[in-house]
Amino acid sequence: MPSGQTIIDPVTQEIIEGKLVATVDEMGIVMARTSMSPVIYEVLDFACGLLTADGELVAQMNGITLFTGTFGVQVKALIAQFGGRLADGDVLLTNDPYAGGTHACDFAIVKPLFVDGEILAYAINVAHYLDVGGSVPGSLAPDATSVFQEGLRLPGVKVMRADAFCDEILHILAANVRMPQIALGDLNAQIATVRVAGRRMAELAAKYGADVVKAAFAHLLATSEASARAAILALPDGVYTATDVIDGDGVTDAPIDVTVTITIAADRIIADFTGCPPAVAGPINCARGALQSAVKTIVKALIDPQAPSNEGWFRPLDVLCPPGTVFTAEKPSPTGWYYEGSVHASELLWKALAPLKPGRFSAGSYSSLCVVYISGRDDTGAPFIHIEPQHGGWGATPDEDGAGALIALTDGDTYNYSVEVIEARFPLRVRRYALNVEGGTGAGRRRGGFGIIREYEVLSTEASAYASFGRTKTLPWGVDGGAAGTANRLEIERHAGGLDVHGRVAHLDLARHDIVRIVTGGGGGWGDPKRREASRIAQDVRDGLVARAVALDVYGYEETAS
C-alpha cells in the first residue's frame, strides 16, 4: 500500500503490526515488574501505548480502558505545547485533567522517539500514583470542590533532558507527595517502559527504514478506519437516546440527570451529550479527554470489540458536548473521582445501544468502582495507603445471565488484590470475600450477575477511610421486563458496636478491629422472570444463588418431590 512515495508489502505490514503489539505488551511487563506501588504491580492500574509523530494511537496494551482512549488527546496537547522544541532524550510528564488527562493521580510519561533527527513516534505510559499530595492521603477527597485540593499538577514538563533527570522536577515531586520513595520508584518504572519502546522502534527503523515504518502506521490507521466505516454502514441508520442519574457528587446527595443522543448515519456515529448539566461542585466531574475515551470504549465494543485498538477506528466518530458540563469540566472544577462520572457517559451509550445490539450490550451493571481508601500508620509507625477497585454484577443479555464479580466498565484489564498481598502489605485482614447472594440481583428470563462482599478488619490503631460509591440509589436498569439490579453500599461495622452505611463519604475514623465491608450490587435482568426455564431456576437454588422463597415469589417456581 502506498503512503506518499513509500510502498509496503503485506508481509512487512503484518510483521510491523505484530512488533507494535509486542512492544506495548513488553512495556506493560516492565512496568508491572519494576513499579513500587501495589496498585500498579498488583491491580495493574496503568496502560502503555505507541503513537505516530502526529499523535495518532497505533498500538496499546490491554490496560485501564479509560487511559487508552486519552493517549492521543494527551500527546497532541503536548505536541501543541512544545511545538518543535523537543530533542532526542527528552521525556515529558503531564497529569493535567484539562489537557486530555483524567485526574492528577494519573501521571502520563511521554517520550518522543527520534530516528535520524526526526520524531518517528511517541511512547506513552499512564499510571495511577498512590498519592500526589492534596488534602487527604491518596489525594482523592470525595468532597473536594476545587482541583487545587487534589494534589500536585505538572501540566507538561520535561522530566528528562538528554536522557538525564531534571533534578528540579524530582525535588518538586518528592516534596509534594506523602510517599516520595514510592512515587519516584513508579516514575523510574515508567521511564524504563518508554525507553524500551524507543529501543524497539529504533530496531524497526534500522531493519525496514523509517519511511516504511511510517507507511505501516498510515496503512494500519487507514485499514482500521475502513473497517469501522464498513461496520457502521452495516448498522441501521437511526437516533438512539438514553438517560441516567448519577447519585450525588460527594458534596451533596442531589441526583444528577445525564443524557445522550446517538445518531448513526451512513458510515458515521455522533454521540451528543448536549443537555447534560454544568460541572457539579464535587469531584465526580470528568474533563473532555476522559469523555472522549468513555465514548470510544463503547464505540469499539459496537463495531469490533476483538480487534487491536488504534485511532483509525474512531475517525468516523464525533463526540459533541458543550464546555463546562459534568462531562467536560474545566479548571478549577475537581475531577478526582472522574471515573465515577465518566462511567455514566459510557453507560449512557451502552443503554442507548442495547436495543440495537442486544447480544453485545447487556442490561445495566453495578457501574461504580466502589473504591475505598484506607490509610493511616501501622504498629511500627510506617504510613500506609490502601486503594482497591471492587468487582460487581453486570447485566443480563437476551441469551445469557449476567457476569458476576466482574470489574466495572471503566477499568478494563485490571484486578483486585489477592488476600495474601493485602495482609502482607497493609495492617488489614480480609475476613470475607464472597458473592453478594443475599443482596440479590435483577430477576429476568436471564438474571443479572451477582456483586461481591469484601470485608477488611482494621489491625492498626491509627486509621481512617473515605469512599465514593455510585449506584447507591439509582439501580442498574433491566430490559424487556427484566427487574432492576441492586445497589452498592459501604458498611462500617464498629468493634465497639453499631453499623454505619455510606455511599460517598469524605472521612471515617476507624478503630482497631472495625470492619470495613464493601457490598457491590447485582446487574439488571433481561426479559420476564416468569419465562425463566425451570432447569435454570433449580440450578440456582441448588447452587445457593437463589433462595427457595425468591424462586417461588419472583419466578413462580416451586420444587416438586422427586
C-alpha distance (Angstrom), angle and dihedral (degrees) to the residues before:
residue distance angle dihedral
M1 . . .
P2 3.78 . .
S3 3.79 124.3 .
G4 3.78 107.6 178.0
Q5 3.79 102.0 -47.0
T6 3.80 95.8 -24.6
I7 3.80 122.3 101.0
I8 3.79 119.8 -163.4
D9 3.79 124.2 -165.2
P10 3.83 121.0 -133.2
V11 3.80 95.1 -112.1
T12 3.79 93.3 53.3
Q13 3.79 89.5 45.6
E14 3.79 90.9 54.5
I15 3.80 92.7 47.5
I16 3.80 92.7 50.2
E17 3.80 92.6 47.6
G18 3.80 89.3 50.9
K19 3.79 90.2 49.9
L20 3.81 90.9 52.3
V21 3.80 92.3 53.2
A22 3.80 91.6 44.4
T23 3.80 90.0 51.1
V24 3.80 96.4 53.5
D25 3.80 89.8 44.9
E26 3.81 89.8 51.5
M27 3.79 89.1 50.0
G28 3.79 88.6 54.6
I29 3.79 93.3 50.2
V30 3.80 91.4 50.2
M31 3.81 90.9 49.7
A32 3.80 94.5 49.8
R33 3.80 92.2 47.7
T34 3.80 99.4 45.1
S35 3.82 106.5 34.6
M36 3.80 120.3 102.7
S37 3.80 101.8 -149.6
P38 3.81 116.5 86.4
V39 3.81 90.4 -146.1
I40 3.82 84.7 66.5
Y41 3.80 104.6 37.0
E42 3.82 96.3 36.4
V43 3.81 105.7 27.3
L44 3.86 92.1 31.5
D45 3.80 92.0 -136.3
F46 3.81 93.9 174.4
A47 3.79 142.2 72.4
C48 3.81 137.4 -156.3
G49 3.79 133.6 -151.3
L50 3.81 149.0 167.7
L51 3.80 124.7 -132.4
T52 3.78 136.8 -175.0
A53 3.80 123.1 -105.9
D54 3.82 86.4 -93.0
G55 3.80 93.2 54.2
E56 3.81 98.2 -102.4
L57 3.82 113.3 147.1
V58 3.82 112.5 -120.4
A59 3.82 102.0 166.5
Q60 3.79 139.0 12.0
M61 3.77 136.3 175.0
N62 3.78 121.9 -122.2
G63 3.78 101.7 -91.8
I64 3.79 140.8 114.0
T65 3.79 104.1 -4.5
L66 3.77 94.7 -145.6
F67 3.82 93.5 51.1
T68 3.77 97.3 55.3
G69 3.79 94.0 55.2
T70 3.80 90.9 55.1
F71 3.81 97.2 53.2
G72 3.78 96.9 92.1
V73 3.80 94.2 44.5
Q74 3.80 92.1 50.7
V75 3.79 95.7 46.4
K76 3.81 92.8 46.2
A77 3.80 89.0 51.4
L78 3.81 89.6 53.4
I79 3.81 91.8 46.8
A80 3.80 89.2 53.1
Q81 3.80 91.0 46.9
F82 3.80 97.7 49.0
G83 3.80 101.0 29.1
G84 3.80 108.2 179.0
R85 3.80 93.6 -16.4
L86 3.79 96.4 102.5
A87 3.78 124.2 107.6
D88 3.77 136.6 -171.2
G89 3.80 107.5 -81.5
D90 3.80 95.7 31.7
V91 3.79 118.3 131.3
L92 3.80 119.7 -171.1
L93 3.79 130.1 -151.2
T94 3.79 127.3 -161.2
N95 3.78 134.6 162.7
D96 3.79 98.7 167.0
P97 3.83 112.5 139.3
Y98 3.81 90.4 -161.6
A99 3.83 94.2 57.5
G100 3.78 99.3 57.7
G101 3.80 97.8 -64.4
T102 3.78 134.0 112.4
H103 3.80 114.0 -132.2
A104 3.79 135.7 -26.0
C105 3.82 93.3 -94.8
D106 3.81 91.6 64.7
F107 3.80 108.4 82.5
A108 3.80 116.1 -163.3
I109 3.80 115.2 -156.1
V110 3.81 112.2 -165.0
K111 3.79 127.1 -174.9
P112 3.81 123.5 -171.5
L113 3.80 107.0 -138.2
F114 3.79 110.6 -141.6
V115 3.80 126.9 -159.3
D116 3.81 119.5 -179.5
G117 3.79 91.5 -12.4
E118 3.82 95.9 -51.8
I119 3.79 132.0 96.7
L120 3.79 109.0 -105.9
A121 3.81 96.6 175.5
Y122 3.78 146.1 -26.3
A123 3.79 127.0 -114.4
I124 3.79 119.5 -152.2
N125 3.79 135.8 -171.5
V126 3.80 120.9 -177.3
A127 3.80 117.3 -170.5
H128 3.79 136.4 171.0
Y129 3.79 112.6 -115.2
L130 3.78 117.1 -145.3
D131 3.80 92.3 -131.4
V132 3.82 134.9 0.5
G133 3.79 98.8 176.0
G134 3.77 122.9 -99.5
S135 3.76 130.5 127.5
V136 3.83 99.8 -46.0
P137 3.81 137.3 33.1
G138 3.79 106.0 -87.6
S139 3.82 90.5 27.0
L140 3.81 97.3 -114.3
A141 3.79 105.9 109.7
P142 3.83 104.8 -175.5
D143 3.81 90.1 -147.3
A144 3.82 97.9 45.4
T145 3.79 113.0 140.1
S146 3.80 97.7 -173.8
V147 3.79 136.3 39.1
F148 3.80 87.3 -125.0
Q149 3.81 88.3 72.7
E150 3.80 91.2 56.4
G151 3.78 101.5 72.3
L152 3.77 141.4 -103.7
R153 3.80 118.7 -12.0
L154 3.81 122.0 -163.4
P155 3.81 103.0 -176.6
G156 3.78 102.4 -165.3
V157 3.82 114.8 -26.5
K158 3.79 133.9 156.3
V159 3.77 106.1 -110.8
M160 3.81 90.2 177.8
R161 3.79 133.6 30.6
A162 3.80 122.3 -173.5
D163 3.83 87.5 -3.2
A164 3.81 91.7 -60.5
F165 3.80 124.8 113.8
C166 3.79 118.4 -108.0
D167 3.79 98.7 -125.4
E168 3.80 93.2 -156.9
I169 3.81 91.7 62.5
L170 3.80 91.7 47.8
H171 3.80 90.5 50.6
I172 3.80 91.6 50.4
L173 3.80 91.4 49.3
A174 3.81 94.8 46.2
A175 3.81 92.2 47.8
N176 3.81 94.9 51.6
V177 3.80 104.4 46.3
R178 3.78 130.9 72.2
M179 3.80 96.3 -132.8
P180 3.82 105.7 35.9
Q181 3.79 96.2 167.7
I182 3.79 91.9 57.3
A183 3.82 93.0 43.4
L184 3.80 93.4 50.5
G185 3.80 90.3 45.3
D186 3.79 91.3 53.7
L187 3.80 89.8 47.3
N188 3.80 90.1 54.2
A189 3.79 89.6 50.2
Q190 3.80 91.2 52.3
I191 3.81 90.9 49.0
A192 3.81 89.2 52.1
T193 3.80 91.4 55.1
V194 3.80 96.3 52.2
R195 3.81 89.5 46.6
V196 3.79 88.5 55.0
A197 3.79 88.3 53.1
G198 3.79 90.2 50.6
R199 3.80 92.0 54.4
R200 3.80 93.5 47.4
M201 3.80 94.2 48.7
A202 3.81 90.2 47.4
E203 3.81 88.2 53.8
L204 3.80 90.6 51.6
A205 3.79 92.5 49.1
A206 3.80 92.2 46.8
K207 3.80 91.8 52.0
Y208 3.81 101.2 41.0
G209 3.79 105.9 13.3
A210 3.79 127.7 -106.3
D211 3.80 92.9 -95.0
V212 3.79 91.5 57.0
V213 3.81 91.4 48.5
K214 3.81 90.4 50.5
A215 3.80 89.2 48.6
A216 3.81 89.3 52.3
F217 3.79 89.8 52.0
A218 3.80 91.6 51.2
H219 3.80 93.0 46.1
L220 3.81 92.4 49.1
L221 3.79 92.1 51.7
A222 3.81 93.6 44.7
T223 3.81 92.5 48.4
S224 3.80 92.4 49.5
E225 3.79 90.8 47.8
A226 3.80 90.8 51.4
S227 3.80 91.0 49.0
A228 3.79 91.0 49.4
R229 3.78 93.1 49.7
A230 3.80 91.4 48.6
A231 3.80 91.5 50.3
I232 3.81 92.2 48.5
L233 3.80 91.9 45.8
A234 3.81 88.7 56.2
L235 3.81 90.4 58.4
P236 3.80 120.3 86.5
D237 3.78 114.1 -100.0
G238 3.75 111.2 -112.6
V239 3.77 150.5 119.8
Y240 3.80 118.3 -98.3
T241 3.80 123.8 -172.1
A242 3.76 137.4 -174.2
T243 3.77 138.9 175.8
D244 3.78 131.0 -159.7
V245 3.79 141.5 169.2
I246 3.80 128.9 -122.4
D247 3.80 109.2 -148.1
G248 3.80 102.1 -127.7
D249 3.79 132.0 -50.9
G250 3.81 102.7 -111.0
V251 3.79 93.6 -96.3
T252 3.80 97.1 62.9
D253 3.80 134.5 9.1
A254 3.79 92.7 -130.3
P255 3.82 111.8 134.3
I256 3.80 116.5 -111.1
D257 3.82 113.8 -145.8
V258 3.81 115.2 -148.9
T259 3.79 132.0 -179.2
V260 3.79 143.5 -177.2
T261 3.79 136.2 -166.1
I262 3.79 116.8 -157.3
T263 3.79 119.6 -162.6
I264 3.78 121.0 -166.3
A265 3.79 110.1 -167.5
A266 3.80 121.3 167.6
D267 3.83 105.1 -53.7
R268 3.80 98.7 -15.7
I269 3.81 137.0 85.1
I270 3.79 124.1 -156.3
A271 3.81 120.1 -167.5
D272 3.80 108.8 -165.5
F273 3.80 120.0 -169.8
T274 3.80 94.8 177.3
G275 3.78 108.5 141.8
C276 3.80 96.5 41.6
P277 3.81 113.7 129.6
P278 3.80 126.3 -100.0
A279 3.78 119.0 -87.7
V280 3.78 109.6 -68.2
A281 3.79 128.0 -128.8
G282 3.80 95.1 -108.4
P283 3.82 130.9 69.1
I284 3.82 101.3 -99.4
N285 3.83 89.1 95.4
C286 3.78 118.6 111.2
A287 3.79 127.8 -156.6
R288 3.79 125.5 -124.5
G289 3.80 95.8 -91.3
A290 3.79 91.7 58.0
L291 3.82 90.8 45.8
Q292 3.79 91.4 53.9
S293 3.77 90.2 48.6
A294 3.81 91.7 49.1
V295 3.80 90.0 53.6
K296 3.80 93.6 45.5
T297 3.80 89.6 55.5
I298 3.80 92.0 60.8
V299 3.79 96.6 39.0
K300 3.80 89.8 54.2
A301 3.80 89.4 50.1
L302 3.80 88.6 51.4
I303 3.79 100.0 49.2
D304 3.83 105.1 30.1
P305 3.80 119.3 -18.7
Q306 3.81 96.1 179.9
A307 3.80 103.2 50.9
P308 3.83 118.5 94.3
S309 3.78 109.9 -93.6
N310 3.79 127.4 -115.8
E311 3.79 136.9 149.4
G312 3.80 93.5 -91.6
W313 3.78 90.7 74.7
F314 3.80 90.4 62.3
R315 3.79 101.4 46.9
P316 3.84 90.3 97.8
L317 3.83 90.3 54.1
D318 3.81 128.5 95.7
V319 3.80 120.7 -172.9
L320 3.80 113.4 -161.4
C321 3.78 124.3 -168.3
P322 3.81 131.2 137.8
P323 3.81 116.2 -114.7
G324 3.77 120.6 -95.8
T325 3.81 99.5 33.3
V326 3.78 128.5 129.4
F327 3.83 85.9 -92.6
T328 3.82 97.3 41.2
A329 3.78 102.5 39.6
E330 3.77 119.4 174.6
K331 3.80 132.9 -157.4
P332 3.01 126.2 -36.6
S333 3.85 95.0 19.7
P334 3.82 109.7 111.6
T335 3.82 118.2 -112.9
G336 3.80 102.6 174.7
W337 3.80 94.5 122.9
Y338 3.82 93.0 36.2
Y339 3.80 92.1 141.7
E340 3.80 90.1 64.0
G341 3.80 88.5 58.5
S342 3.77 100.4 35.7
V343 3.81 93.0 52.1
H344 3.80 86.1 65.1
A345 3.79 89.6 55.9
S346 3.80 88.9 53.6
E347 3.79 92.5 44.6
L348 3.79 92.4 49.4
L349 3.80 88.8 61.0
W350 3.80 90.4 41.2
K351 3.79 91.0 53.4
A352 3.80 94.1 44.9
L353 3.80 93.5 49.4
A354 3.82 97.8 43.4
P355 3.83 92.9 92.2
L356 3.80 89.6 49.7
K357 3.82 96.4 50.0
P358 3.82 105.4 16.3
G359 3.80 93.4 165.5
R360 3.80 91.3 56.4
F361 3.81 104.0 34.9
S362 3.77 115.1 54.5
A363 3.78 133.0 -159.1
G364 3.80 116.3 -80.4
S365 3.80 123.3 -53.8
Y366 3.79 136.1 -151.8
S367 3.85 85.8 -93.9
S368 3.80 101.1 -176.2
L369 3.80 121.1 96.9
C370 3.81 86.4 -138.9
V371 3.79 91.5 -145.7
V372 3.80 119.8 -174.6
Y373 3.79 121.9 -169.4
I374 3.81 113.2 -150.0
S375 3.78 114.6 -174.9
G376 3.77 141.5 161.0
R377 3.78 137.6 97.9
D378 3.77 129.0 -54.5
D379 3.80 123.0 -133.0
T380 3.82 91.2 -84.5
G381 3.80 90.2 57.3
A382 3.81 94.2 -109.4
P383 3.81 115.4 140.4
F384 3.79 120.9 -119.3
I385 3.81 136.0 -173.0
H386 3.78 119.2 -168.3
I387 3.81 119.5 -166.3
E388 3.77 125.1 170.1
P389 3.81 136.5 165.2
Q390 3.78 114.5 -134.4
H391 3.78 132.4 -139.9
G392 3.78 126.4 -126.2
G393 3.77 147.8 166.6
W394 3.80 123.8 -57.3
G395 3.77 125.9 -156.3
A396 3.77 128.8 -94.0
T397 3.80 126.7 -106.1
P398 3.82 125.5 -145.6
D399 3.81 90.7 -92.5
E400 3.80 107.0 28.2
D401 3.78 139.3 44.5
G402 3.78 114.5 -112.7
A403 3.78 122.1 -89.1
G404 3.78 115.5 -99.3
A405 3.81 127.3 -142.7
L406 3.81 94.3 9.0
I407 3.81 125.0 149.2
A408 3.80 117.7 -103.1
L409 3.79 124.0 -91.1
T410 3.81 94.4 -101.5
D411 3.79 97.1 57.4
G412 3.78 106.5 54.4
D413 3.78 114.1 176.9
T414 3.80 100.0 15.7
Y415 3.77 135.0 117.9
N416 3.76 141.7 -152.2
Y417 3.79 122.0 -119.9
S418 3.74 122.4 -80.6
V419 3.78 112.3 -117.5
E420 3.79 91.1 -115.5
V421 3.81 93.7 55.9
I422 3.80 93.6 48.3
E423 3.78 92.8 50.8
A424 3.81 92.6 44.9
R425 3.81 96.9 47.5
F426 3.81 103.9 34.4
P427 3.82 137.7 39.1
L428 3.78 89.3 -109.2
R429 3.79 134.9 109.5
V430 3.79 120.5 -153.2
R431 3.78 104.4 -133.5
R432 3.77 99.1 176.6
Y433 3.79 140.2 7.7
A434 3.79 114.1 175.5
L435 3.77 145.8 130.8
N436 3.79 112.5 -79.6
V437 3.77 93.1 -118.4
E438 3.79 95.2 150.0
G439 3.80 90.4 55.3
G440 3.77 90.3 55.2
T441 3.76 130.4 -155.7
G442 3.78 140.1 -114.7
A443 3.79 110.0 -61.0
G444 3.79 120.7 -137.8
R445 3.76 145.4 126.6
R446 3.78 77.5 -73.8
R447 3.79 111.7 27.4
G448 3.79 126.7 -144.7
G449 3.77 123.6 -102.3
F450 3.79 121.5 -96.5
G451 3.77 127.1 -104.1
I452 3.78 124.4 -138.9
I453 3.79 140.9 -110.5
R454 3.80 116.3 -142.8
E455 3.77 121.6 178.4
Y456 3.80 127.8 -165.1
E457 3.79 122.0 -168.2
V458 3.80 111.9 -151.2
L459 3.80 111.9 -128.1
S460 3.81 99.8 -179.2
T461 3.78 129.8 78.5
E462 3.81 94.0 -138.1
A463 3.78 112.4 56.4
S464 3.77 142.4 123.0
A465 3.78 137.5 176.9
Y466 3.77 143.1 -154.9
A467 3.78 132.9 -174.8
S468 3.78 146.5 176.5
F469 3.80 115.6 -150.6
G470 3.78 123.9 179.7
R471 3.81 127.5 -161.9
T472 3.78 91.1 44.7
K473 3.82 92.7 131.1
T474 3.81 108.4 7.1
L475 3.78 103.3 66.9
P476 3.82 128.7 -146.3
W477 3.76 106.5 -85.7
G478 3.78 126.0 -112.8
V479 3.80 124.2 -140.9
D480 3.81 133.2 -139.5
G481 3.79 95.0 -0.5
G482 3.79 96.5 -34.6
A483 3.79 116.9 137.4
A484 3.78 124.3 -110.4
G485 3.77 118.2 -98.1
T486 3.79 126.4 -115.6
A487 3.80 134.5 -88.8
N488 3.80 134.3 -97.6
R489 3.79 120.6 -126.9
L490 3.78 144.0 167.7
E491 3.79 119.0 -133.6
I492 3.80 127.7 -167.2
E493 3.78 111.9 -161.8
R494 3.78 106.6 -162.4
H495 3.79 118.2 -139.3
A496 3.79 86.9 -145.4
G497 3.81 90.0 53.3
G498 3.78 135.9 -81.7
L499 3.79 138.5 75.8
D500 3.83 126.1 -117.8
V501 3.81 122.1 -163.2
H502 3.79 121.9 -159.2
G503 3.79 145.6 167.8
R504 3.80 110.9 -177.0
V505 3.81 108.9 9.2
A506 3.80 129.0 166.6
H507 3.80 102.1 -155.8
L508 3.79 138.8 7.6
D509 3.80 122.6 176.6
L510 3.78 111.0 -141.0
A511 3.80 129.5 -156.7
R512 3.78 128.7 -156.6
H513 3.83 110.7 -75.4
D514 3.81 94.3 16.4
I515 3.81 111.0 140.5
V516 3.81 120.5 -128.9
R517 3.81 104.8 -158.6
I518 3.80 120.7 -169.6
V519 3.80 114.6 -162.9
T520 3.80 118.7 -173.6
G521 3.77 124.8 -166.6
G522 3.78 134.9 -114.5
G523 3.80 124.1 -110.5
G524 3.76 128.1 -104.9
G525 3.80 122.9 -87.6
W526 3.81 128.5 -120.1
G527 3.79 122.0 -139.8
D528 3.80 134.6 -2.0
P529 3.83 111.0 -38.8
K530 3.79 89.9 -143.4
R531 3.82 88.3 66.1
R532 3.80 94.2 58.6
E533 3.78 111.6 120.8
A534 3.79 116.1 -104.9
S535 3.80 90.8 -129.8
R536 3.80 91.8 59.2
I537 3.81 92.7 46.9
A538 3.79 91.4 48.6
Q539 3.80 90.8 50.6
D540 3.82 91.4 50.8
V541 3.80 89.7 50.7
R542 3.81 92.0 49.1
D543 3.82 90.2 48.1
G544 3.78 91.7 51.7
L545 3.81 92.6 -117.5
V546 3.80 96.6 115.9
A547 3.79 124.8 35.1
R548 3.80 117.9 -129.4
A549 3.79 90.8 -117.7
V550 3.82 90.8 53.6
A551 3.79 90.5 47.4
L552 3.79 89.3 55.9
D553 3.80 99.7 39.5
V554 3.79 99.5 40.5
Y555 3.79 104.6 26.2
G556 3.81 100.8 26.0
Y557 3.79 90.1 -125.2
E558 3.78 123.1 144.4
E559 3.76 123.6 178.3
T560 3.76 116.1 -119.1
A561 3.77 124.6 -147.4
S562 3.78 112.3 -99.1
